[in-house]
């Protein structure tokens, strides 16, 4: 019976992961090397990959900064009541419970051109929805819990004794953070960064709603793949998807390296 379950596990792994990846690889080379390179060097592909890269960098930086800050507040802040901490803790998990498409729709409803706030921003020349800022907000909504949920358990495990001792000895808050807190949470932050990059790289639903999927303006790699599939451009879709898959595999390898480094230290 045990061997049967192991065989079924391998079968599911092959069907859900290996077979689709193999199909993408074969599809991307359907027209040979020239077809693969043309698919990636066409104007919309280059722009979509560039937009994806910009989006990933901005979201990762913001998510790291605010995610670590919120994790510190939820674990260490003594001026917050338990009710407020519980409320914030629940809000952090909201993106796990809400569909990304709904998250994108909420941003459109609040900051879209037909809303009062969106109209105000457009009047001052700052467009949010159907532009990069809205795409950043949508991706932040989806990825925000990842950093918080990686750092919080580490902070809870190490306790506050060392930080309190440093504070008692007269150390400033920033000095205490960099010399005491940071060495303890850095691997949690690295894991959070890797997860954030991977999630931002593959985000589709929220970005599709907020960006409008405008070619050569707000189109990302995932929405370009969607458009190519809709147009039955299999080689083009597979080529861009292969690049995204290669980045994802690289991120997994990076995480495994980070885990080994953590075990060594």
C-alpha positions as a Markdown table, in Angstrom:
| # | Residue | x | y | z |
|---|---|---|---|---|
| 1 | Unk | 0.0 | 0.0 | 0.0 |
| 2 | Unk | 2.9 | 2.3 | 0.9 |
| 3 | Unk | 4.5 | 1.8 | -2.5 |
| 4 | Unk | 1.2 | 2.5 | -4.2 |
| 5 | Unk | 0.9 | 5.9 | -2.5 |
| 6 | Unk | 4.5 | 6.7 | -3.4 |
| 7 | Unk | 3.8 | 5.8 | -7.1 |
| 8 | Unk | 0.6 | 8.0 | -7.1 |
| 9 | Unk | 2.6 | 10.9 | -5.6 |
| 10 | Unk | 5.2 | 10.6 | -8.4 |
| 11 | Unk | 2.4 | 10.3 | -11.0 |
| 12 | Unk | 0.7 | 13.5 | -9.7 |
| 13 | Unk | 4.1 | 15.3 | -9.7 |
| 14 | Unk | 4.7 | 14.2 | -13.3 |
| 15 | Unk | 1.2 | 15.3 | -14.5 |
| 16 | Unk | 1.1 | 18.6 | -12.7 |
| 17 | Unk | 4.7 | 19.8 | -12.9 |
| 18 | Unk | 7.0 | 17.9 | -15.2 |
| 19 | Unk | 4.6 | 17.4 | -18.1 |
| 20 | Unk | 3.5 | 21.0 | -18.4 |
| 21 | Unk | 7.1 | 22.2 | -18.2 |
| 22 | Unk | 8.1 | 19.8 | -20.9 |
| 23 | Unk | 5.2 | 20.9 | -23.1 |
| 24 | Unk | 6.2 | 24.5 | -22.6 |
| 25 | Unk | 9.8 | 23.7 | -23.5 |
| 26 | Unk | 8.8 | 21.8 | -26.6 |
| 27 | Unk | 6.3 | 24.5 | -27.6 |
| 28 | Unk | 8.8 | 27.2 | -27.3 |
| 29 | Unk | 11.1 | 25.4 | -29.8 |
| 30 | Unk | 8.3 | 24.6 | -32.2 |
| 31 | Unk | 9.7 | 26.9 | -34.9 |
| 32 | Unk | 13.3 | 26.2 | -34.0 |
| 33 | Unk | 15.9 | 28.6 | -32.7 |
| 34 | Unk | 14.8 | 31.5 | -34.9 |
| 35 | Unk | 11.2 | 31.2 | -33.8 |
| 36 | Unk | 12.3 | 31.2 | -30.1 |
| 37 | Unk | 14.5 | 34.3 | -30.5 |
| 38 | Unk | 11.9 | 36.1 | -32.6 |
| 39 | Unk | 9.3 | 35.5 | -29.9 |
| 40 | Unk | 11.5 | 37.0 | -27.2 |
| 41 | Unk | 12.9 | 39.9 | -29.2 |
| 42 | Unk | 9.6 | 41.2 | -30.6 |
| 43 | Unk | 8.7 | 44.6 | -29.3 |
| 44 | Unk | 5.9 | 43.5 | -27.0 |
| 45 | Unk | 7.9 | 40.7 | -25.5 |
| 46 | Unk | 10.8 | 43.0 | -24.6 |
| 47 | Unk | 8.5 | 45.6 | -23.2 |
| 48 | Unk | 6.5 | 43.1 | -21.2 |
| 49 | Unk | 9.6 | 41.5 | -19.7 |
| 50 | Unk | 11.0 | 45.0 | -18.9 |
| 51 | Unk | 7.7 | 46.0 | -17.2 |
| 52 | Unk | 7.8 | 42.7 | -15.2 |
| 53 | Unk | 11.3 | 43.4 | -14.1 |
| 54 | Unk | 10.5 | 46.9 | -13.0 |
| 55 | Unk | 7.4 | 45.7 | -11.2 |
| 56 | Unk | 9.3 | 42.9 | -9.4 |
| 57 | Unk | 12.1 | 45.3 | -8.2 |
| 58 | Unk | 9.7 | 48.0 | -6.9 |
| 59 | Unk | 7.4 | 45.5 | -5.2 |
| 60 | Unk | 10.2 | 43.6 | -3.6 |
| 61 | Unk | 11.8 | 46.7 | -2.1 |
| 62 | Unk | 8.5 | 48.0 | -0.7 |
| 63 | Unk | 7.4 | 44.6 | 0.5 |
| 64 | Unk | 10.7 | 44.1 | 2.3 |
| 65 | Unk | 10.7 | 47.5 | 4.0 |
| 66 | Unk | 7.0 | 47.6 | 5.1 |
| 67 | Unk | 6.8 | 43.8 | 5.7 |
| 68 | Unk | 9.7 | 43.8 | 8.2 |
| 69 | Unk | 8.4 | 47.0 | 9.8 |
| 70 | Unk | 4.9 | 45.5 | 10.3 |
| 71 | Unk | 6.3 | 42.2 | 11.6 |
| 72 | Unk | 8.4 | 44.1 | 14.2 |
| 73 | Unk | 5.3 | 46.1 | 15.3 |
| 74 | Unk | 3.1 | 43.1 | 15.5 |
| 75 | Unk | 5.6 | 41.2 | 17.7 |
| 76 | Unk | 7.5 | 43.9 | 19.6 |
| 77 | Unk | 5.2 | 46.9 | 19.9 |
| 78 | Unk | 4.0 | 47.4 | 23.4 |
| 79 | Unk | 1.9 | 50.4 | 22.6 |
| 80 | Unk | -0.5 | 48.3 | 20.5 |
| 81 | Unk | -3.4 | 46.6 | 22.3 |
| 82 | Unk | -4.1 | 42.9 | 21.6 |
| 83 | Unk | -7.2 | 43.8 | 19.7 |
| 84 | Unk | -5.4 | 46.1 | 17.3 |
| 85 | Unk | -2.6 | 43.5 | 16.8 |
| 86 | Unk | -5.3 | 40.8 | 16.2 |
| 87 | Unk | -7.0 | 43.0 | 13.7 |
| 88 | Unk | -3.8 | 43.8 | 11.8 |
| 89 | Unk | -2.8 | 40.1 | 11.9 |
| 90 | Unk | -6.1 | 39.2 | 10.2 |
| 91 | Unk | -5.8 | 42.0 | 7.6 |
| 92 | Unk | -2.3 | 40.7 | 6.7 |
| 93 | Unk | -3.8 | 37.4 | 5.7 |
| 94 | Unk | -6.6 | 38.9 | 3.7 |
| 95 | Unk | -4.8 | 38.4 | 0.3 |
| 96 | Unk | -4.7 | 34.7 | 1.1 |
| 97 | Unk | -8.5 | 34.6 | 1.4 |
| 98 | Unk | -9.5 | 37.0 | -1.4 |
| 99 | Unk | -9.0 | 36.3 | -5.1 |
| 100 | Unk | -6.3 | 38.5 | -6.7 |
| 101 | Unk | -8.9 | 39.5 | -9.3 |
| 102 | Unk | -11.1 | 40.9 | -6.5 |
| 103 | Unk | -8.1 | 42.7 | -5.1 |
| 104 | Unk | -7.5 | 44.3 | -8.4 |
| 105 | Unk | -11.2 | 45.3 | -8.8 |
| 106 | Unk | -11.1 | 47.0 | -5.3 |
| 107 | Unk | -8.2 | 49.1 | -6.5 |
| 108 | Unk | -10.0 | 50.0 | -9.7 |
| 109 | Unk | -13.1 | 51.0 | -7.7 |
| 110 | Unk | -11.2 | 53.1 | -5.2 |
| 111 | Unk | -8.5 | 54.6 | -7.4 |
| 112 | Unk | -10.0 | 54.3 | -10.9 |
| 113 | Unk | -10.8 | 57.3 | -13.2 |
| 114 | Unk | -14.5 | 57.1 | -12.2 |
| 115 | Unk | -13.8 | 57.4 | -8.5 |
| 116 | Unk | -13.3 | 60.7 | -6.7 |
| 117 | Unk | -9.8 | 59.8 | -5.5 |
| 118 | Unk | -8.8 | 58.5 | -8.9 |
| 119 | Unk | -10.1 | 61.7 | -10.6 |
| 120 | Unk | -8.2 | 63.8 | -8.1 |
| 121 | Unk | -4.9 | 62.0 | -8.9 |
| 122 | Unk | -5.5 | 62.3 | -12.6 |
| 123 | Unk | -6.2 | 66.0 | -12.3 |
| 124 | Unk | -2.7 | 66.5 | -10.7 |
| 125 | Unk | -1.2 | 64.4 | -13.5 |
| 126 | Unk | -0.7 | 61.2 | -11.5 |
| 127 | Unk | -2.4 | 58.2 | -13.0 |
| 128 | Unk | -2.8 | 55.2 | -10.8 |
| 129 | Unk | -5.1 | 52.7 | -12.5 |
| 130 | Unk | -4.1 | 51.5 | -16.0 |
| 131 | Unk | -0.5 | 52.6 | -15.1 |
| 132 | Unk | 2.5 | 51.4 | -13.2 |
| 133 | Unk | 1.4 | 52.7 | -9.8 |
| 134 | Unk | -1.8 | 50.7 | -9.9 |
| 135 | Unk | 0.1 | 47.6 | -10.9 |
| 136 | Unk | 2.5 | 48.1 | -8.0 |
| 137 | Unk | -0.4 | 48.4 | -5.6 |
| 138 | Unk | -2.1 | 45.3 | -7.0 |
| 139 | Unk | 1.1 | 43.2 | -6.8 |
| 140 | Unk | 1.8 | 44.5 | -3.3 |
| 141 | Unk | -1.7 | 43.5 | -2.2 |
| 142 | Unk | -1.0 | 39.9 | -3.3 |
| 143 | Unk | 2.5 | 39.6 | -2.0 |
| 144 | Unk | 2.4 | 41.6 | 1.3 |
| 145 | Unk | 1.7 | 38.6 | 3.6 |
| 146 | Unk | 4.8 | 36.7 | 2.4 |
| 147 | Unk | 7.4 | 38.8 | 4.1 |
| 148 | Unk | 5.4 | 39.3 | 7.3 |
| 149 | Unk | 4.7 | 35.6 | 7.7 |
| 150 | Unk | 8.4 | 34.7 | 7.2 |
| 151 | Unk | 9.8 | 37.3 | 9.7 |
| 152 | Unk | 7.2 | 37.1 | 12.5 |
| 153 | Unk | 7.9 | 33.5 | 13.6 |
| 154 | Unk | 11.6 | 34.3 | 13.8 |
| 155 | Unk | 11.0 | 37.3 | 15.9 |
| 156 | Unk | 8.8 | 35.3 | 18.2 |
| 157 | Unk | 11.3 | 32.6 | 18.5 |
| 158 | Unk | 14.4 | 34.7 | 19.4 |
| 159 | Unk | 12.5 | 36.8 | 22.0 |
| 160 | Unk | 13.2 | 40.3 | 23.0 |
| 161 | Unk | 15.8 | 39.8 | 25.7 |
| 162 | Unk | 18.9 | 40.7 | 23.7 |
| 163 | Unk | 17.2 | 43.8 | 22.3 |
| 164 | Unk | 16.1 | 44.9 | 25.7 |
| 165 | Unk | 19.7 | 44.4 | 27.0 |
| 166 | Unk | 21.1 | 46.5 | 24.2 |
| 167 | Unk | 18.5 | 49.2 | 24.9 |
| 168 | Unk | 19.3 | 49.1 | 28.6 |
| 169 | Unk | 23.0 | 49.7 | 27.8 |
| 170 | Unk | 22.1 | 52.8 | 25.9 |
| 171 | Unk | 22.0 | 51.6 | 22.3 |
| 172 | Unk | 19.8 | 53.5 | 19.8 |
| 173 | Unk | 16.9 | 51.7 | 18.1 |
| 174 | Unk | 18.6 | 51.6 | 14.7 |
| 175 | Unk | 21.9 | 50.3 | 16.2 |
| 176 | Unk | 19.9 | 47.7 | 18.1 |
| 177 | Unk | 18.1 | 46.6 | 15.0 |
| 178 | Unk | 21.2 | 46.3 | 12.8 |
| 179 | Unk | 23.5 | 44.7 | 15.4 |
| 180 | Unk | 21.0 | 42.5 | 17.3 |
| 181 | Unk | 17.8 | 42.0 | 15.4 |
| 182 | Unk | 19.0 | 41.9 | 11.8 |
| 183 | Unk | 21.5 | 39.0 | 12.2 |
| 184 | Unk | 18.7 | 36.9 | 13.7 |
| 185 | Unk | 16.0 | 37.7 | 11.1 |
| 186 | Unk | 18.1 | 38.0 | 7.9 |
| 187 | Unk | 17.5 | 34.5 | 6.6 |
| 188 | Unk | 13.7 | 35.0 | 7.2 |
| 189 | Unk | 14.0 | 38.2 | 5.2 |
| 190 | Unk | 15.9 | 36.4 | 2.4 |
| 191 | Unk | 13.2 | 33.7 | 2.2 |
| 192 | Unk | 10.5 | 36.4 | 2.1 |
| 193 | Unk | 12.4 | 38.2 | -0.7 |
| 194 | Unk | 12.6 | 35.0 | -2.8 |
| 195 | Unk | 8.9 | 34.3 | -2.2 |
| 196 | Unk | 7.9 | 37.9 | -3.1 |
| 197 | Unk | 9.9 | 37.8 | -6.3 |
| 198 | Unk | 8.5 | 34.5 | -7.3 |
| 199 | Unk | 4.9 | 35.6 | -6.6 |
| 200 | Unk | 5.3 | 39.0 | -8.2 |
| 201 | Unk | 6.9 | 37.4 | -11.3 |
| 202 | Unk | 3.9 | 35.1 | -11.8 |
| 203 | Unk | 1.1 | 37.5 | -10.7 |
| 204 | Unk | -1.7 | 37.6 | -13.3 |
| 205 | Unk | -5.3 | 38.3 | -12.0 |
| 206 | Unk | -4.8 | 41.5 | -10.1 |
| 207 | Unk | -2.4 | 43.0 | -12.6 |
| 208 | Unk | -4.7 | 42.1 | -15.5 |
| 209 | Unk | -7.6 | 44.0 | -13.9 |
| 210 | Unk | -5.6 | 47.0 | -12.8 |
| 211 | Unk | -3.3 | 47.4 | -15.9 |
| 212 | Unk | -5.9 | 47.0 | -18.6 |
| 213 | Unk | -3.3 | 44.8 | -20.4 |
| 214 | Unk | -2.3 | 47.7 | -22.8 |
| 215 | Unk | 0.3 | 46.4 | -25.2 |
| 216 | Unk | 3.7 | 48.2 | -25.0 |
| 217 | Unk | 2.4 | 50.2 | -22.0 |
| 218 | Unk | 1.1 | 48.2 | -19.1 |
| 219 | Unk | 1.4 | 44.7 | -20.4 |
| 220 | Unk | 3.5 | 42.3 | -18.2 |
| 221 | Unk | 5.0 | 38.9 | -19.2 |
| 222 | Unk | 2.1 | 36.9 | -17.7 |
| 223 | Unk | -0.6 | 39.0 | -19.4 |
| 224 | Unk | 1.3 | 38.8 | -22.7 |
| 225 | Unk | 1.3 | 35.0 | -22.4 |
| 226 | Unk | -2.4 | 35.2 | -21.8 |
| 227 | Unk | -2.9 | 37.4 | -24.9 |
| 228 | Unk | -0.7 | 35.1 | -27.0 |
| 229 | Unk | -2.7 | 32.0 | -25.9 |
| 230 | Unk | -6.0 | 33.9 | -26.8 |
| 231 | Unk | -4.5 | 34.6 | -30.3 |
| 232 | Unk | -3.4 | 31.0 | -30.7 |
| 233 | Unk | 0.3 | 32.1 | -30.9 |
| 234 | Unk | 1.6 | 29.0 | -29.1 |
| 235 | Unk | 5.3 | 29.4 | -29.9 |
| 236 | Unk | 5.3 | 33.0 | -28.7 |
| 237 | Unk | 3.3 | 32.2 | -25.5 |
| 238 | Unk | 5.6 | 29.2 | -24.7 |
| 239 | Unk | 8.8 | 31.2 | -25.2 |
| 240 | Unk | 7.8 | 33.9 | -22.8 |
| 241 | Unk | 6.4 | 31.3 | -20.4 |
| 242 | Unk | 9.7 | 29.4 | -20.6 |
| 243 | Unk | 11.7 | 32.5 | -19.5 |
| 244 | Unk | 9.3 | 32.9 | -16.5 |
| 245 | Unk | 9.7 | 29.2 | -15.6 |
| 246 | Unk | 13.5 | 29.4 | -15.8 |
| 247 | Unk | 13.4 | 32.4 | -13.4 |
| 248 | Unk | 11.2 | 30.4 | -11.0 |
| 249 | Unk | 13.5 | 27.4 | -11.1 |
| 250 | Unk | 16.4 | 29.7 | -10.4 |
| 251 | Unk | 14.6 | 31.2 | -7.4 |
| 252 | Unk | 13.9 | 27.7 | -6.0 |
| 253 | Unk | 17.6 | 26.9 | -6.3 |
| 254 | Unk | 18.5 | 30.2 | -4.6 |
| 255 | Unk | 16.2 | 29.3 | -1.7 |
| 256 | Unk | 17.7 | 25.9 | -1.3 |
| 257 | Unk | 21.2 | 27.5 | -1.3 |
| 258 | Unk | 20.0 | 29.9 | 1.4 |
| 259 | Unk | 18.7 | 27.1 | 3.5 |
| 260 | Unk | 22.0 | 25.3 | 3.3 |
| 261 | Unk | 23.8 | 28.5 | 4.2 |
| 262 | Unk | 21.5 | 28.9 | 7.2 |
| 263 | Unk | 22.3 | 25.4 | 8.4 |
| 264 | Unk | 26.0 | 26.0 | 8.1 |
| 265 | Unk | 25.8 | 29.2 | 10.1 |
